[in-house]
Amino acid sequence: MTVSGTVGKQIIPLGKNQTSATRGKVVMRGIALRSVSTPASVVVRDGNASGTIFTEIAVGTSGFAQHFCAGRGRHFGNGIHVKVLGTNAAAYVEID
């Protein structure tokens, strides 16, 4: 899943192995942030735009940063909200 630009996006997958009872339960394995022309940041929250912050990553101009979740990953019970701030920036989220 890629989120880019100055946007917030809620990720609630309903994959082939999920049912309505497990909808929204997501495991994040890692996240990477890339900035091309300006400093950028990404904020990952549980659920929605007002949910608990899990992690924040910031990079400078033409920067790259990544965060890996140890063990079995980070479990989110209500989906993941990812907000990227920065022109020409993109966050790459690995989820199950």
C-alpha positions as CSV (number, residue, x, y, z in Angstrom):
1,M,0.0,0.0,0.0
2,T,1.4,3.4,-0.9
3,V,0.2,6.7,0.5
4,S,1.6,9.9,-1.1
5,G,1.2,13.6,-1.2
6,T,-0.1,15.7,1.7
7,V,-2.9,13.3,2.6
8,G,-4.3,11.1,5.3
9,K,-5.7,7.7,4.4
10,Q,-7.4,5.0,6.4
11,I,-6.4,1.4,5.5
12,I,-9.0,-1.2,6.4
13,P,-8.4,-4.3,4.2
14,L,-11.0,-7.0,3.7
15,G,-8.8,-9.7,2.2
16,K,-9.7,-13.2,1.1
17,N,-9.0,-14.6,4.5
18,Q,-11.0,-12.0,6.4
19,T,-14.7,-12.0,7.3
20,S,-16.9,-9.2,8.5
21,A,-16.0,-10.3,12.1
22,T,-12.2,-9.7,11.4
23,R,-12.6,-6.6,9.2
24,G,-10.3,-3.9,10.3
25,K,-7.8,-6.2,12.0
26,V,-4.5,-5.4,10.3
27,V,-0.9,-6.4,11.0
28,M,1.8,-3.8,9.9
29,R,5.2,-5.3,9.2
30,G,7.0,-2.1,8.4
31,I,6.8,1.3,6.8
32,A,9.2,3.4,4.7
33,L,9.1,7.1,3.9
34,R,10.7,8.7,0.9
35,S,11.0,12.5,0.2
36,V,12.1,13.9,-3.1
37,S,12.1,17.7,-2.9
38,T,11.1,18.9,0.6
39,P,11.3,17.6,4.2
40,A,8.5,15.1,4.9
41,S,6.9,13.2,7.8
42,V,4.5,10.3,8.2
43,V,2.2,9.6,11.2
44,V,0.7,6.1,11.8
45,R,-2.4,5.8,14.0
46,D,-4.6,3.0,15.2
47,G,-8.0,3.4,13.5
48,N,-8.6,6.9,12.3
49,A,-7.2,10.4,12.3
50,S,-7.8,10.8,16.0
51,G,-6.5,7.4,17.0
52,T,-3.5,6.6,19.2
53,I,-0.2,7.4,17.5
54,F,1.9,4.3,16.9
55,T,4.9,5.9,15.2
56,E,6.1,9.1,13.5
57,I,8.9,9.3,11.0
58,A,10.5,12.4,9.6
59,V,13.1,12.9,6.8
60,G,14.9,15.9,5.3
61,T,14.9,16.9,1.6
62,S,15.7,13.9,-0.6
63,G,15.6,11.6,2.5
64,F,14.6,8.1,3.2
65,A,13.7,6.4,6.5
66,Q,12.2,3.1,7.5
67,H,10.7,1.4,10.5
68,F,10.3,-2.4,11.0
69,C,7.9,-4.0,13.4
70,A,9.7,-6.7,15.5
71,G,8.3,-10.2,16.0
72,R,4.9,-10.8,14.4
73,G,4.4,-7.1,13.5
74,R,2.2,-4.4,15.1
75,H,-1.5,-5.4,15.4
76,F,-4.2,-2.8,14.8
77,G,-7.7,-3.7,15.7
78,N,-9.4,-0.8,13.9
79,G,-7.4,-0.4,10.7
80,I,-4.5,1.9,10.2
81,H,-4.6,5.6,9.5
82,V,-1.5,6.9,7.7
83,K,-0.9,10.6,7.1
84,V,1.9,11.8,4.9
85,L,3.0,15.4,5.0
86,G,5.3,16.7,2.3
87,T,5.2,17.6,-1.4
88,N,6.5,14.7,-3.5
89,A,6.7,12.3,-0.5
90,A,5.5,8.8,-0.3
91,A,5.0,6.2,2.5
92,Y,5.2,2.5,1.7
93,V,3.3,0.4,4.2
94,E,3.7,-3.4,4.4
95,I,0.6,-5.0,5.9
96,D,-1.0,-8.4,6.3
